[in-house]
Amino acid sequence: MEIQFIAGLYPIIFWIFLVTFCIYTVRSIRRSSDIKAKQLERIEKKVDQLLNEQNSTK
C-alpha cells in the first residue's frame, strides 16, 4: 500500500518540476531580452548624439 502511494506521487512530482522549470526558463528568456532591448536603446541614443554632434560641427 505504501509503495503504491509513493509510486503514485512520482508523476505528480515530475509534472510540478516540469512546470516550474518551464516557468523559470520563460522568465529568464524574457529578462535577457529586456536587458538586450535596454542596451539597444542606449546604443541608439549614443548614435543619435554622435550624429547630432557631427551635423552641428559641419
SEMAR-558880 format. One record per residue (C-alpha): residue in three letters; chain; x, y, z. Coordinates in pm, 1 decimal. Layout:
N
<mifi = ALA, nunu = A, X = X, Y = Y, Z = Z>
...
This chain:
58
<mifi = MET, nunu = A, X = 0.0, Y = 0.0, Z = 0.0>
<mifi = GLU, nunu = A, X = 272.9, Y = 244.1, Z = 96.4>
<mifi = ILE, nunu = A, X = 481.7, Y = 162.9, Z = -212.3>
<mifi = GLN, nunu = A, X = 185.2, Y = 223.4, Z = -444.2>
<mifi = PHE, nunu = A, X = 118.4, Y = 557.8, Z = -277.3>
<mifi = ILE, nunu = A, X = 481.4, Y = 665.8, Z = -319.8>
<mifi = ALA, nunu = A, X = 485.8, Y = 541.7, Z = -680.8>
<mifi = GLY, nunu = A, X = 168.9, Y = 743.5, Z = -744.0>
<mifi = LEU, nunu = A, X = 342.5, Y = 1060.5, Z = -623.9>
<mifi = TYR, nunu = A, X = 627.8, Y = 1037.0, Z = -875.4>
<mifi = PRO, nunu = A, X = 425.4, Y = 1157.9, Z = -1179.3>
<mifi = ILE, nunu = A, X = 284.0, Y = 1446.5, Z = -974.5>
<mifi = ILE, nunu = A, X = 630.9, Y = 1547.6, Z = -856.0>
<mifi = PHE, nunu = A, X = 761.6, Y = 1516.5, Z = -1212.5>
<mifi = TRP, nunu = A, X = 490.4, Y = 1744.7, Z = -1355.1>
<mifi = ILE, nunu = A, X = 539.2, Y = 2002.9, Z = -1080.1>
<mifi = PHE, nunu = A, X = 912.4, Y = 2003.9, Z = -1156.1>
<mifi = LEU, nunu = A, X = 849.1, Y = 2029.9, Z = -1530.9>
<mifi = VAL, nunu = A, X = 607.3, Y = 2323.9, Z = -1496.1>
<mifi = THR, nunu = A, X = 842.1, Y = 2504.1, Z = -1255.3>
<mifi = PHE, nunu = A, X = 1134.3, Y = 2454.3, Z = -1491.3>
<mifi = CYS, nunu = A, X = 934.7, Y = 2586.7, Z = -1788.5>
<mifi = ILE, nunu = A, X = 823.1, Y = 2897.1, Z = -1595.8>
<mifi = TYR, nunu = A, X = 1181.1, Y = 2964.1, Z = -1485.0>
<mifi = THR, nunu = A, X = 1310.2, Y = 2924.9, Z = -1842.2>
<mifi = VAL, nunu = A, X = 1049.1, Y = 3160.6, Z = -1988.8>
<mifi = ARG, nunu = A, X = 1117.2, Y = 3425.2, Z = -1723.2>
<mifi = SER, nunu = A, X = 1493.1, Y = 3410.4, Z = -1776.8>
<mifi = ILE, nunu = A, X = 1447.0, Y = 3445.2, Z = -2154.7>
<mifi = ARG, nunu = A, X = 1220.6, Y = 3748.1, Z = -2104.0>
<mifi = ARG, nunu = A, X = 1470.3, Y = 3901.9, Z = -1861.8>
<mifi = SER, nunu = A, X = 1759.1, Y = 3861.8, Z = -2105.1>
<mifi = SER, nunu = A, X = 1554.8, Y = 4006.8, Z = -2392.2>
<mifi = ASP, nunu = A, X = 1457.8, Y = 4307.1, Z = -2174.1>
<mifi = ILE, nunu = A, X = 1824.7, Y = 4366.1, Z = -2094.3>
<mifi = LYS, nunu = A, X = 1914.9, Y = 4348.0, Z = -2463.8>
<mifi = ALA, nunu = A, X = 1636.3, Y = 4593.1, Z = -2550.7>
<mifi = LYS, nunu = A, X = 1765.0, Y = 4841.5, Z = -2291.2>
<mifi = GLN, nunu = A, X = 2120.1, Y = 4807.1, Z = -2426.1>
<mifi = LEU, nunu = A, X = 1992.9, Y = 4872.1, Z = -2779.8>
<mifi = GLU, nunu = A, X = 1811.1, Y = 5184.3, Z = -2663.2>
<mifi = ARG, nunu = A, X = 2130.9, Y = 5315.1, Z = -2503.3>
<mifi = ILE, nunu = A, X = 2330.5, Y = 5245.6, Z = -2818.8>
<mifi = GLU, nunu = A, X = 2067.0, Y = 5420.1, Z = -3030.9>
<mifi = LYS, nunu = A, X = 2080.3, Y = 5726.6, Z = -2804.8>
<mifi = LYS, nunu = A, X = 2459.5, Y = 5739.2, Z = -2826.6>
<mifi = VAL, nunu = A, X = 2449.5, Y = 5706.8, Z = -3205.7>
<mifi = ASP, nunu = A, X = 2191.9, Y = 5987.3, Z = -3225.2>
<mifi = GLN, nunu = A, X = 2409.2, Y = 6206.4, Z = -3002.7>
<mifi = LEU, nunu = A, X = 2716.4, Y = 6140.5, Z = -3216.0>
<mifi = LEU, nunu = A, X = 2525.4, Y = 6213.6, Z = -3536.9>
<mifi = ASN, nunu = A, X = 2387.3, Y = 6537.1, Z = -3392.9>
<mifi = GLU, nunu = A, X = 2734.9, Y = 6645.2, Z = -3282.5>
<mifi = GLN, nunu = A, X = 2874.4, Y = 6563.6, Z = -3624.0>
<mifi = ASN, nunu = A, X = 2598.7, Y = 6756.1, Z = -3801.5>
<mifi = SER, nunu = A, X = 2636.9, Y = 7057.4, Z = -3575.0>
<mifi = THR, nunu = A, X = 3013.5, Y = 7079.7, Z = -3634.5>
<mifi = LYS, nunu = A, X = 2971.9, Y = 7093.4, Z = -4012.8>
